[in-house]
Amino acid sequence: MHYPKSVYGKYGYIVLSLLALTGCLSGQRPPVMISPHMDKRVHQVTQLPINAGLYIEPHLRNYVQEAPIKQYEAGAQLYTFPNFVFPFGEPLSSKIEEMSKIIFKKVTLLDNLQSTAYGTNETLDGILTVGLKSSDIELYIEQSVWRAIGRHNLSLRASFLDPKLNKVWESDIAVEGKGLDVVTSRVEQEWWRTTGPRFGPAVDDSIQQVTYELAQKITTSKEISDYVHKEKP
């Protein structure tokens, strides 16, 4: 990794400490902090008066993705960063659970779809399943203006099943999350080059968007609405 000369000298000890803490010296970067908020509009959707089971596929719950930084500007000094690590499966799953508790009267979390469809002690009116369809994280730097831009194209596949696992509804939900980190002073530039820019907000944005879009699609689905009214006359 190439460090600018101005980093050394007076701030050398501080910079080395930062490098050690952030993993740059070992070539490893710690996971990006991801802390999405629930979109306020989710609380405004019309709740479905049913007890729903929620099954989130293990692949989604445990999903971790690495992404490199791209630097496009010809002639600009290149900086080498380790790949950024995005463990977004856990916070995304948590927001899906939170959203489900808002849009359904009651939610029962299911660990295994096949065994719990019949084995749960709860009487379920239907089951929502959610899995990851695709995820593409793009990170790049514009050095001339010291901007770091993150984009996260995220797509989920959701299904609503009856208690016997017959499909009532299925849909794909695709969103693009965006984030921007701007450097405004020389000191910040030195810190930014060594510890890396903030790309977490791009993933936070995609999680907020996809949970809201999922809530919208479920609560406005004609297939689900017809099923609910048939089950709950």
URGISUL-V263562 format. One record per residue. RES is the residue in one small letter. PHI is phi in degrees with one decimal (NA if undefined). D_LAST is the distance of its C-alpha to the last C-alpha in Angstrom with 1 decimal. Layout:
[[RES & PHI & D_LAST] [RES & PHI & D_LAST]]
//
This chain:
[[m & NA & 66.2] [h & -97.1 & 68.4] [y & -108.3 & 68.5] [p & -62.4 & 70.1] [k & -57.8 & 73.5] [s & -65.5 & 72.5] [v & -71.8 & 70.2] [y & -77.7 & 73.2] [g & 85.3 & 75.8] [k & -57.5 & 74.6] [y & -100.1 & 70.9] [g & -57.4 & 71.6] [y & -63.6 & 70.6] [i & -63.2 & 67.4] [v & -64.0 & 66.4] [l & -62.8 & 67.2] [s & -64.4 & 65.1] [l & -62.7 & 62.2] [l & -62.1 & 62.7] [a & -64.2 & 62.7] [l & -66.6 & 59.6] [t & -92.1 & 57.7] [g & 90.9 & 59.0] [c & -63.9 & 61.1] [l & -67.4 & 64.2] [s & -90.9 & 62.5] [g & 80.6 & 60.8] [q & -114.5 & 57.4] [r & -108.8 & 55.0] [p & -65.7 & 52.5] [p & -58.5 & 48.7] [v & -68.6 & 47.6] [m & -72.1 & 45.8] [i & -125.2 & 42.2] [s & -143.0 & 40.2] [p & -71.9 & 37.3] [h & -102.4 & 35.3] [m & -76.5 & 31.6] [d & -60.0 & 31.1] [k & -60.1 & 30.2] [r & -67.4 & 27.7] [v & -61.4 & 25.4] [h & -70.1 & 24.7] [q & -98.1 & 23.7] [v & -75.3 & 20.8] [t & -78.0 & 17.2] [q & -71.9 & 15.8] [l & -89.3 & 12.9] [p & -82.7 & 10.9] [i & -136.6 & 11.7] [n & -94.5 & 14.8] [a & -110.2 & 16.8] [g & -84.5 & 20.1] [l & -123.1 & 22.9] [y & -120.7 & 25.8] [i & -103.6 & 28.7] [e & -59.0 & 31.4] [p & -55.0 & 34.7] [h & -58.7 & 36.7] [l & -74.7 & 34.9] [r & -58.3 & 35.1] [n & -105.1 & 38.8] [y & -71.4 & 39.8] [v & -131.0 & 43.2] [q & -128.9 & 44.9] [e & -103.1 & 48.5] [a & -145.7 & 49.7] [p & -86.2 & 53.3] [i & -91.1 & 54.6] [k & -103.1 & 55.9] [q & -125.0 & 58.9] [y & -97.0 & 59.6] [e & -73.5 & 62.5] [a & -66.2 & 65.8] [g & 84.1 & 68.7] [a & -79.0 & 66.7] [q & -66.5 & 67.4] [l & -94.8 & 65.0] [y & -119.7 & 63.5] [t & -100.7 & 62.2] [f & -113.3 & 59.0] [p & -62.7 & 57.4] [n & -58.8 & 53.9] [f & -82.5 & 51.2] [v & -109.4 & 48.6] [f & -117.2 & 44.9] [p & -86.6 & 42.8] [f & -87.8 & 39.6] [g & -60.6 & 37.2] [e & -67.7 & 36.8] [p & -65.9 & 36.2] [l & -64.9 & 33.8] [s & -61.5 & 31.8] [s & -62.4 & 31.8] [k & -72.0 & 30.5] [i & -65.8 & 27.6] [e & -62.9 & 26.7] [e & -62.3 & 27.0] [m & -62.3 & 24.9] [s & -63.4 & 22.1] [k & -70.0 & 22.1] [i & -87.9 & 21.6] [i & -88.8 & 18.8] [f & -112.5 & 16.6] [k & -61.6 & 15.7] [k & -148.6 & 17.8] [v & -128.0 & 20.2] [t & -115.7 & 22.1] [l & -76.7 & 25.2] [l & -112.9 & 26.2] [d & -87.6 & 29.9] [n & -140.2 & 29.7] [l & -62.6 & 26.9] [q & -67.0 & 27.9] [s & -76.9 & 28.7] [t & -90.0 & 25.9] [a & -59.3 & 23.0] [y & -112.3 & 23.4] [g & -89.5 & 25.8] [t & -69.2 & 24.1] [n & -76.6 & 23.4] [e & -81.9 & 20.2] [t & -88.9 & 16.8] [l & -97.2 & 16.0] [d & -87.4 & 12.7] [g & -173.6 & 15.2] [i & -133.5 & 18.9] [l & -98.3 & 20.7] [t & -114.9 & 24.3] [v & -135.1 & 27.1] [g & -138.2 & 30.6] [l & -84.0 & 33.8] [k & -93.7 & 34.7] [s & -158.8 & 37.9] [s & -149.4 & 39.9] [d & -133.9 & 43.1] [i & -107.1 & 45.0] [e & -118.2 & 48.0] [l & -123.8 & 50.5] [y & -151.2 & 53.7] [i & -116.0 & 56.5] [e & -109.1 & 58.2] [q & -71.7 & 61.5] [s & -62.5 & 63.1] [v & -119.2 & 60.8] [w & 48.8 & 59.7] [r & -119.3 & 56.0] [a & -118.1 & 53.6] [i & -117.7 & 50.5] [g & -119.3 & 47.6] [r & -132.6 & 44.8] [h & -131.5 & 41.8] [n & -89.8 & 39.9] [l & -122.7 & 36.8] [s & -135.7 & 34.2] [l & -115.2 & 31.1] [r & -119.2 & 28.9] [a & -122.5 & 25.3] [s & -134.6 & 22.7] [f & -117.5 & 19.0] [l & -116.9 & 18.6] [d & -80.4 & 16.1] [p & -59.6 & 17.4] [k & -95.4 & 19.7] [l & 72.3 & 21.2] [n & -80.3 & 20.2] [k & -75.6 & 20.4] [v & -98.2 & 17.5] [w & -156.7 & 19.6] [e & -148.9 & 23.2] [s & -158.4 & 25.4] [d & -101.1 & 28.9] [i & -123.2 & 29.6] [a & -123.1 & 33.2] [v & -139.4 & 35.1] [e & -125.6 & 38.7] [g & -89.7 & 39.8] [k & -131.2 & 43.1] [g & -146.3 & 45.7] [l & -138.7 & 49.2] [d & -124.4 & 52.0] [v & -117.7 & 55.2] [v & -100.3 & 58.6] [t & -119.9 & 60.6] [s & -147.1 & 63.8] [r & -61.4 & 66.4] [v & -61.6 & 65.6] [e & -64.5 & 61.9] [q & -61.4 & 62.9] [e & -61.8 & 64.8] [w & -65.9 & 62.0] [w & -65.8 & 59.5] [r & -67.8 & 61.7] [t & -88.1 & 62.0] [t & -98.1 & 58.6] [g & 95.7 & 56.5] [p & -76.0 & 54.2] [r & -91.2 & 50.6] [f & -114.8 & 48.1] [g & -56.7 & 45.2] [p & -57.5 & 43.6] [a & -64.4 & 43.0] [v & -74.6 & 40.8] [d & -54.9 & 39.1] [d & -62.7 & 38.3] [s & -65.8 & 36.7] [i & -66.5 & 34.6] [q & -60.5 & 33.4] [q & -65.6 & 32.6] [v & -69.8 & 30.9] [t & -69.6 & 28.5] [y & -67.9 & 27.5] [e & -62.4 & 27.2] [l & -64.1 & 25.0] [a & -61.0 & 22.7] [q & -62.5 & 22.6] [k & -65.7 & 22.0] [i & -68.1 & 19.1] [t & -77.7 & 17.2] [t & -109.4 & 18.1] [s & -70.0 & 17.5] [k & -66.3 & 15.7] [e & -61.9 & 15.3] [i & -69.9 & 13.8] [s & -60.8 & 11.5] [d & -62.7 & 10.3] [y & -65.4 & 10.0] [v & -62.8 & 8.1] [h & -69.3 & 5.3] [k & -71.1 & 5.7] [e & -77.9 & 6.1] [k & -121.0 & 3.8] [p & -67.8 & 0.0]]
//
